[in-house]
């Protein structure tokens, strides 16, 4: 599946001469980097920052395994 996406992206770049998907994928990379940098552990609960696209909010989500 990932190879199909890369191939499709490459075909679009060849057809148009520019990578039109670059801003989207770069934004996703930045989003993942921020989430990884904001991981915390409090009272045996792991938390990380999450972005809510609909409300444009930044939230910390904590999870715990039982």
Buried (B, 14 or more C-beta within 10 A) or exposed (E): EEEEEEEEBEEBBEEEEEBEEEEEEEEEEEBEEEBEEEEEEEEEEEBBBEEEEEEEEEEEEEEEEE
